[in-house]
Amino acid sequence: MDSVIVAIAKYLIYVMVIGFAAVWLWAETRRGKVELALSAVIGLVLVLIFIKIASSSYVDPRPFVVNPSVPPLMPHAPDNGFPSDHSAAAGLMAVLILLRRKWIAGALFVLGAALIAWARVAAHVHHLLDVSVGLGLGAVAAVLAVAGMTLLVRRTPLLTAGPLGRWVAGAVPAGDPGGDAGVARHRVQP
């Protein structure tokens, strides 16, 4: 059972990143890809800021530091465990997918985030407070990121003007009424 806990605690976050990329690639329209990418970048910046502020505001030694008789199931530095970076990243991804109304994928991401939080506590590298705050910071960062992205996209010509706007809208480039830009210019007449 320990090896399962360690595998979830260490590697499930990478599976979630691959799943996030898969949703981005195959479950989104062009506009959705741009919106999800912008939300992810804004959310990542916000969650990093939140983690930095939280970790400098409160110190919570890891469980194996507080109680040396409970060794961690995996090697880990004896630094401040508050908040859990893994839980924050997992919470960010889960809420971003849910806010895109991808309910099945979102439910799987929420389950993944909960499993990561549980495994980090079960592996004795975090307290319940660390992972709970991490999940919450990730969720708040996701909501603020989507709000910021929405303001950015809807209040500015970012996605409506220029080449990016034409690509997002799927519009045909100027001077290419047939929509065959990049295709051979010479056609054989029937």
Phi, psi and omega in degrees: 000326180299322181292328177291316179300314181296317180299316178294315183297324184266323194247342182297330178299324178290323176297320179295322177296318178296319177296321178297316178296323178295318176299316180299316183289315193247348185245009183235149171284177177303311180298318179298323178297315180295315181296316180294319179296315178298316179298319181294318180294313179298316181297320179295317177298314180298316183294325176295319176296314180299318180296317180298315180296313182296317183290333177275345180269335185214135179247127178227098180303147182296155183304322181286345175276318179293319183230091183299345179283353178247089183288150177290150179282349178217153179298136179205146178292144180276047181266187179296128181266002186254131342276174179284118178296317181299316180294322179296315179295318179294319177296320177300310181297317183298314182288324176300318179292318178298320180290345174274003180063035174261081193296315182291310177299319179300318178297320178294322178292321177297316177300316178299317179297318179295320179295319178297315179300313179299315184293324179294325175286315181296333179277001178065031176251352177216156169269165179301323178299318181300312184284326178295314178294321177301312178299317180296318178296320177297318180294315179296318179299321180295314181297315179294324179294317179294320177297316178295317178297318180298315177298317181296316184283318186274337183261351180233162179279020185307313183256012181240345184242156174073188183298322179297318178298319178294320180294315181298317181284348182076020182287156180277134178301150179300140179081009180229069186298337180274350179074025183248039179301136179088351178269157181312136184280337183257127180245149175277128179281136180289000000 
